[in-house]
Amino acid sequence: MCSSDLRLERFEGAPEFLLDGAHNPHGALALRAFLQEQYPEGVWMIFGAMSDKKSDEMVSTLLPCVQTMIFTAAKSGRSRDPKELQVIAPSSRVAPEIEAAMDYARAHCPAGVPVVVCGSLYLVGEARAALGPRRQ
């Protein structure tokens, strides 16, 4: 079992959302290994990080597994501006908050492609609250 499996939380639906606690470079490496094994075609990703984290390194680690990247910010004064992150992946999208990022993913993500939310435990918590009780 991959270490990412231990913290990964799935929410079935269209699309399926996967919430992962990857909030540092080591966690990003574990998530990348999981994604490469389980989703070799790639995933959609919603990513937001705190400004004191090595988010550039995390994004660079995860990008090879991503079809579409959506950068956003958690509701915290410590959140890094998603427009700064977009410099790393110019073809990415930016959403002002998790709800807008999730709405965009619901409207545009291709069938069968999961949406991974990661980068900040704050962001994952907000996504979890927006998704409601786990249905699996």
N, C-alpha and C positions, 0 to 999 in steps of 0.2 A: 504494500500500500504506500502510495506517495504521501509525503508529509503534508502536501496541499489538501489531500482528501480529508484530513483530520479537521480542517478548519473551513472547508468549502461548504457552503449552504446553498441548496438548490431550491428554486421556486418555479414549479412547472407553469407553463402557460405559453402564449404565443406573443413574444418569444419567451423561452426559458431564461430566467435570470440566475446567474451563479455569483454568489457573494463570497469574496475571499479576503482574508486578513492580511494580504501582502502589503506591508507598509514600509518596507526597507529593502535594500538590494538583495539580501539573502532570501527574503520572502518572495521577491520577484523572480529569482532564479528557480525556486521551488514551484511557483505557479507556472512559469514557462515550461518546465519539464512536464508538468501535468498536462498543460494545454497541447504541447507537441505530441504527447502520447494519445490523448483522448480526442483531440480536435485538430488533426493535422491540416484540415482545410482552413483553419483559422476561425476566430471568433470576433464579435463586436465587443468593444471594451469601453466602459465609462471609467475614467481615471481622474482622481483629484488627490492632492497631497498637501501636507502642511509645509510651510515655507522653510522649516528647519530640517527637512528630510532631503535625502539624495534623490530627488524625484527625476532629474535628468537621467541618471544612471538606471533607475527603475524603468522609465519609459523606454530607453534604448534596449534594455533587456527584454521587454515584453513585445515590442513592435513586430518582431518576426512572426508572432502568433496572431496578429491582429489584421482583420480585413478593414475595419473602420474603427477609428479612435474618436471618442468624444471626451473632451476635457471639461471638467466642471470644478466647482469649489464647494466644500462643506460650509455649513453655517458657523464658521469660526473665524475670528480675527487672525488666526494663525494660518489660514488657508493660503496657498500660493495662487496667484492670479492665473486662471486657466489660459489666458492669452499668452502668458510667458511660456507655458508648456507647449503651446501650439507651435512655437518656433522649432521645437525638436521634430515635430511631425507636421509639416506645413499643409498636408492634404487632410488633416483632421478637422473636426468640428468643435465648436465651443458652445457650451450651454451655461447659463448663469447659475443654475442650481440643479440638484439631483433630479427633481421632479421633471424639469424641462428636458434633461438628458434622457430620462427614462421614457418620456412621452415621444421624443424623437425616435428612439430605438423601437418602440412599439409600432410606430407608424411606418418605419423604413427598413427594419432589419429583415433580411430574407428568411423565408420559412426554413426551419431546421437549424438555424445558426443561433447559438446561445449568446447572451449578453453577459459579460463578466464585469462586475463592479469591484474595484480595488484601488489601492494607493493610500488610503487613509481609513483608519478604524472609525473615525467620525463619519466619513462619507458612507461607509458600509452600514453603519447604524442608521443613518438617514434613509438609505435605500431599503433597509429591512423594515423600517417603520412605514415607508410608503407602500411596500408590497403587502403588508398586513400579515396575518397568520400564515405560517408555512403550510402549503397544500401539497402533500406527496404521498 
